[in-house]
Amino acid sequence: WVVRVGVFSQAENLKKRSSLLKDNGMTPHQENIKINGRVAVRIFLGPFSDLAAAERESGKAMLVTGEPAFVVELN
């Protein structure tokens, strides 16, 4: 399980969100993705061993950022 926190195409926005998460005790990870042929960076937390742990971290991320965070299962 991972928590998707955001997708960013501008480096400054990516840096702000990552710093905010780090400053609040979370460990954000990044992965490059393509959206409509353009490169963007997805920030996620985890992986977590179970859904409950991912949901707890998702709640913390939403409180810290004020933005939605989505729990997804890794395949």
N, C-alpha and C positions, 0 to 999 in steps of 0.2 A: 504494500500500500504506500502511496505517496500523496502529498498534498501539493497541488498546483496553485501557486501563489500569484502568478502573473506572466504575461508575455510582453516583451519590450523590444522596440526597434531602435530606440534612442538610448545611447550609452548613459546619459545623465540620469534618465528615469530608472534604468536598471541599477545604477550605482546607489541611488537614493533608497530604493526598495530593499536592496540587499543589505545596506547599512542599517536600515531601520530594523530589519529582522535580526541581524547580528547583535545590535545594541540591546535587544530584548531577549538574548539568550538562545536564539534559534540558529541553526546551521543551514543556510540556503545553499542549494546546488544549482548549477546552470546547465542547460543543454541548448545547442543551436538547432533551430527548426526552420522550415521554409513555409511561408504563408503567401499564397498567390505569387510564387516565384521570388519572393524577397526573404532575406535572412532575418530572423528575429531570435531572441533569446528567451527561453522559458525558465522561470525560477520555480524550483520545487523544494519541498522538505521531505526528508525520509531517505531511504525506504523504512517503513515501520512493519513490525512482524504481524500486527493484527489491526483490524478495522477500528477498534476502540482507541488505540494509541494514535492512529492517524486522525481520527475525529477530534481528539483532544488538542492535537497540535494545530489542526485546522481552525478550531475555535480561538486559540491563542493568536494565530496569524491574522484572523479577521479583526480581533480586538485591537491589535497593534497597528494594522494598516488601514482599517476602516473600509476595506475592500473585500469582496467575496474570495474565498479559497475553496478549492474543490478536491475532494478525496477521490482518488481513482486507484483501481487495482492494477498492479503490474502483471503482465502476462508472461 
